[in-house]
Amino acid sequence: MAAPISVNLPVSDQSNHKAEVLSGQDDQTFWSGALSQSLVTLLQTSQYINEEQLYYLHWFERWILPAMGPRPIDGKPYYTSSFVHDGSPLEYSLNWKEKKTGQTIRFTIEPSSPKAGTAADRLNQQSADEFLTRMKASKGVPGLDLTRFHLFLSETNVPDEAVDEALSKNPPGRPLTRVLIAFDMEPGSSVVAKAYFLPHLKAICTGTPVKTIVFDAIRKCNGPSGSYDASVAALDDFLETFDAGEAGAPQVFMLSNDCVIDSPGSRVKVYVDASVGSLTKAKKVFHLGGRISGPAMATGLKAVGDFWCHAFGLDSSDPDVHNKEVLPADGAKCVFVFEMRPAGASQGQPDIEVKMHMPASWLGKTDADICQVLSTWFQKHGHGDLASRYQPDLASAFPKHDLGTSSGGLTHTWISLTYTAKTGLYMTMYY
């Protein structure tokens, strides 16, 4: 989470609006002041070597600052879509793996441009494509491949003639976000780009359900590397067990891909939100009602249960712990990410890894509360160094945020959890 645009970012003069939009350098200077220091601190506290810190900061200033588009005017975003609750155009994250000593810094942006929100690009559907195309041409990310990106962009795009209808029918207060781009800055490795597509505006103007748009797009990725059909079918079959319009029922809302060349390891990710007020409900969605199985899933379910009890202060030996409703109906919604890989013709089984993304507010009313829950978890799993420095590091990265109060919103936004045989427990904290 960057500094909230409506509160902490400097206010510019409306009379100079036109000049500001035309001056890319002024915009980049503004975004550098708003965003770069947090990155510098996160890289330092996560113990990246000096050469990596300098490389990633230079890369960030070369590629990301120009992609942020025009700076806010009078404290208001030039183009408002608000994929982060506080209006920030960038979300940082810290990735922790149980079997790895260090952590990885990542971030997500919604690319923008002076055209965003104007007649030339009313829904900001062009900025991400133009940004990644420039990056590929200049080799800003080694190995960047846009084949699948362009497929998903086309499949979720709102035609120009349907924009008015999409805007008029979009529910009040629902973000207009269309395309997000994320980057992993893995120590000792190259930057990896990922893309995220929200098809709800196309669903509004076409009458086609979001899940149909998403599943049809994924099926078009079947090819020499294998088929996603079994994984799509498992998820779709689970979703069909819920009644149409059922309150809190799982709903597909986003599609994602890694921007790399197609291979047997190529991931497609489907994001599903669902209300899960009890551990039983959370586990049911996590393994699709038993449609995903195997040793890794069994360990993943145990991890979900362990963290659930840890976060909510429950006794895991309580025979009724699975059925305790610990969240109110209007505060139980979280996100499940189903990462699908292509399966060979002889496999015939879904190849899916699952992550559970919990709203940070589940863990505490303040960031200090959340830090305490996370630090004790890290300590419990053999990462005492991270446990001891997690809250000081966070305070250092976001010095304008008061971690001890809920006033102005939380710095933490989401906490995700999964398990893989390679990484062990795998958690990401989003800011």
KELO-943897 format. One record per residue (C-alpha): x, y, z. Coordinates in steps of 0.02 Angstrom, whole numbers, padded with zeros to 5 digits, always signed. Each point is the difference from the previous one (the first is absolute). Layout:
XYZ/...
END
This chain:
+00000+00000+00000/+00070+00168-00048/-00042+00158+00093/-00188+00030-00014/-00025+00118-00146/-00142+00093+00081/+00095+00031+00161/+00188-00005-00005/+00058+00039-00176/+00046+00180-00042/-00139+00105-00076/+00035+00077-00170/-00071+00159-00073/-00155-00027-00109/+00048+00152-00105/+00153-00094-00060/-00097-00158-00041/+00033+00001-00187/+00184+00035+00020/+00015-00139+00129/-00082-00129-00114/+00116+00048-00142/+00155-00005+00108/+00042-00183+00027/+00156+00046+00098/-00100+00099+00128/-00117-00149+00022/+00145-00120+00023/+00080+00114+00128/-00163+00000+00095/-00020-00189-00005/+00181-00025+00050/-00030+00103+00157/-00159-00095+00038/+00058-00178-00034/+00187-00025-00014/+00052+00019+00181/-00112-00143+00055/+00081-00111-00131/+00175+00051+00055/-00040-00043+00180/-00086-00165-00042/+00150-00056-00101/+00119+00048+00140/-00099-00079+00141/-00026-00158-00102/+00190-00012-00014/+00021+00012-00187/+00185+00024-00041/+00053+00177-00046/+00017-00037-00185/-00177-00069-00006/-00069+00149+00094/+00078+00121-00125/-00055-00104-00149/-00181-00016+00055/-00014+00183+00049/+00071+00055-00168/-00116-00121-00090/-00149+00065+00101/+00039+00180-00045/+00031-00043-00183/-00159-00100-00027/-00127+00017+00139/-00002+00187+00035/-00046+00045-00181/-00136-00133+00002/-00089+00084+00146/-00067+00135-00116/-00043+00179+00053/+00014+00044+00183/-00153+00041+00106/-00081+00170-00014/-00057+00083+00162/+00028-00165+00089/-00113-00096-00120/+00061-00133-00122/+00011+00053-00181/-00091-00162-00045/-00100-00082+00139/-00023-00188+00004/+00065-00040+00174/+00057-00181-00001/+00069+00033+00175/-00130+00057+00128/+00090+00163+00041/+00016+00056-00182/+00184-00043-00015/+00059-00047-00175/+00131-00122+00066/-00003-00143+00125/+00162-00071+00071/+00013-00175+00070/+00124-00104+00098/+00012-00186-00039/+00054-00125+00135/+00044-00182-00031/+00024-00120+00145/+00146-00090-00084/+00092+00158-00053/+00099+00121+00108/-00034+00163-00093/-00158+00084-00060/-00053+00063-00171/-00067+00174-00038/-00142+00014-00126/-00120+00135-00054/-00154+00027-00108/-00051+00154-00098/-00140+00057-00112/+00093+00082-00145/-00072+00167-00054/+00032+00137-00127/-00064+00173-00047/-00130-00089-00109/-00077-00097+00145/-00178+00054+00033/-00006+00110-00156/-00092-00033-00162/+00156-00087-00065/-00002-00134+00137/-00149+00022+00115/+00026-00160+00099/+00191+00004+00000/+00007-00159-00103/+00152+00051-00104/+00128+00054+00129/+00054-00173+00058/+00021-00063-00178/+00101+00153-00053/+00107-00013+00157/+00042-00185-00022/+00028+00020-00188/+00129+00136+00033/+00079-00107+00133/+00013-00150-00116/+00072+00103-00143/+00137+00068+00115/+00026-00166+00091/-00048+00080+00166/-00046-00173+00066/+00102-00146-00068/-00108-00136-00075/-00158+00107+00000/-00131-00081-00113/-00167+00083-00037/-00089-00137-00097/-00115-00051+00141/-00013+00179+00064/-00072+00055-00167/-00119-00148-00004/-00071+00039+00173/-00004+00187-00036/-00103-00032-00157/-00116-00123+00088/-00039+00122+00141/+00000+00163-00100/-00151+00115-00004/-00031+00058-00180/-00003+00188-00026/-00183-00004-00049/-00046-00086+00164/+00094+00115+00121/-00151+00112+00034/-00106-00151+00046/+00136-00073+00111/+00022+00163+00094/-00186+00031+00022/-00032-00175+00066/+00155-00016+00110/-00060-00006+00182/+00034+00161+00098/+00167-00004+00087/+00066-00150-00094/+00177+00032-00066/+00024+00017-00188/+00167-00091+00006/+00029-00100-00159/+00182-00057-00007/+00133-00011+00134/+00184-00043-00022/+00109-00075+00137/+00186-00034+00014/+00099-00121+00107/+00175+00060+00046/+00076-00165+00051/+00175+00017+00075/+00130-00074-00116/-00122-00013-00145/-00083+00101-00137/-00159+00101+00020/-00157-00098-00043/-00158+00087-00063/-00179-00056+00031/-00164+00070-00064/-00174+00005+00078/-00163+00027-00093/-00168+00049+00075/-00140-00046-00123/-00150+00069+00097/-00025+00148-00116/-00005-00115-00152/-00122-00113+00094/-00111+00151+00032/-00011+00054-00181/-00011-00174-00078/-00108-00090+00127/+00129-00141+00004/+00044-00059+00177/+00175+00043+00058/+00043-00183+00028/-00050-00042-00179/+00113+00138-00067/+00143-00063+00108/-00020-00186-00035/-00020+00027-00188/+00161+00102-00001/+00095-00135+00095/-00058-00138-00116/+00077+00097-00145/+00169-00030+00084/-00009-00188-00030/+00140-00055-00114/+00163-00097-00015/+00041+00028+00184/-00163-00083+00054/-00179+00039+00044/-00082+00102+00138/-00167-00086-00027/+00006-00115+00152/+00044+00144+00118/-00133+00115-00073/-00128-00139+00013/+00042-00034+00183/-00022+00183+00046/-00156+00023-00104/-00079-00159+00070/+00029+00064+00177/-00074+00171-00039/-00154-00084-00073/-00039-00080+00169/-00056+00171+00063/-00169+00075-00041/-00004+00151-00115/-00003+00157+00104/+00041-00092+00162/+00070+00123+00127/+00187-00021+00023/+00015-00132-00136/+00170-00010-00087/+00013+00114-00152/+00136+00013-00132/+00059+00179-00018/+00176+00004-00073/+00116-00091-00120/+00191+00005+00001/+00151-00065-00094/+00189+00004+00011/+00072+00097-00147/+00120-00137-00053/+00009-00115-00149/-00124-00145+00002/+00069-00158+00083/-00063-00150+00100/+00026+00107+00155/-00099+00151-00062/-00123+00060+00131/-00174+00069-00024/-00080+00066+00158/-00185+00019+00038/-00052+00113+00144/-00158-00044+00095/-00078+00093+00145/-00107-00089+00129/-00071+00025+00174/+00078-00122+00123/-00044+00036+00181/+00060-00168+00064/+00149-00113-00030/-00112-00132-00077/-00060+00123-00131/+00177+00061-00035/+00067-00176-00026/-00148-00046-00110/+00044+00137-00124/+00187-00030+00016/-00011-00179-00065/-00156+00026-00106/-00104-00116+00106/+00124-00143-00019/+00032+00023-00187/+00184+00039+00034/+00093-00132+00099/+00174-00070+00032/+00139+00022+00129/+00031+00185-00040/-00184+00041+00017/-00012-00096+00164/+00146+00101+00070/-00075+00160-00071/-00164-00033+00090/+00096-00028+00161/+00091+00165-00027/-00166+00091-00024/-00066-00078+00160/+00157+00042+00099/+00002+00181-00056/-00187+00018+00024/+00016-00056+00182/+00154+00109+00024/-00083+00156-00073/-00164-00018+00094/+00072-00067+00163/-00089-00168-00013/+00046-00164+00082/+00041-00120-00141/-00039-00148+00114/-00179+00059+00023/-00109-00128-00091/-00117+00139-00055/+00135+00119-00060/-00042-00028-00184/-00180+00056+00021/+00027+00155+00107/-00063+00154-00092/+00137+00126+00037/-00048+00134-00126/-00162+00095-00029/-00091-00034-00163/+00043+00172-00068/+00184-00017+00044/+00040-00179-00051/+00045+00027-00183/+00173-00051-00054/+00086-00051-00163/+00058-00169-00062/+00125-00012-00142/-00001-00158-00106/+00166-00016-00092/-00021-00118-00147/+00134-00083-00103/-00030-00096-00162/-00025-00187+00019/+00060-00129-00124/-00124-00104-00099/+00033-00152+00109/-00018+00095+00164/-00184+00044-00007/+00005+00074+00176/-00002+00181+00053/+00171+00077+00033/-00043+00139+00123/+00090+00086+00143/-00107+00109+00114/+00036+00158+00099/-00117+00076+00128/+00003+00191+00011/-00069+00066+00164/-00043+00183+00030/+00130+00069+00118/-00140+00065+00112/-00033-00181+00050/+00164+00000+00095/-00024+00159+00101/-00071+00174+00014/+00170+00084-00021/+00158-00039-00096/+00089-00026+00166/-00127-00137+00042/+00027-00080-00170/+00189+00009+00020/-00015-00093+00165/-00102-00140-00078/+00122-00018-00144/+00157+00013+00106/-00055-00139+00117/-00042-00106-00153/+00174+00028-00075/+00079-00040+00168/-00100-00160+00013/+00064-00055-00170/+00184+00029+00028/+00021+00178-00066/+00045+00092+00160/+00098+00136-00090/-00148+00050-00107/-00113-00012+00152/+00105+00124+00098/+00019+00127-00140/-00166-00013-00092/-00087+00146+00087/+00154+00115+00005/+00032-00036-00183/-00180+00043-00045/+00007+00162+00099/+00161+00045-00089/-00072-00035-00173/-00158+00101+00032/+00054+00136+00122/-00156+00107-00025/-00114-00142+00057/-00043-00014+00184/+00002-00188+00028/-00083+00018+00169/-00164+00073-00060/-00135-00046-00124/-00029+00182-00043/+00029+00026-00187/-00010-00185-00039/+00121-00145+00018/+00170-00010-00085/-00025-00188-00021/-00134-00041-00130/+00006-00190-00024/+00089-00151+00072/+00013-00153-00112/+00046-00178+00051/+00035-00163-00089/+00115-00151+00006/+00108-00083-00132/+00123-00142+00018/+00139+00112-00068/-00028+00152+00111/-00088-00070+00152/-00118+00130+00071/-00011+00147-00119/-00072+00167+00056/-00013+00173-00076/-00038+00161+00091/-00073+00141-00106/+00016+00186+00040/
END
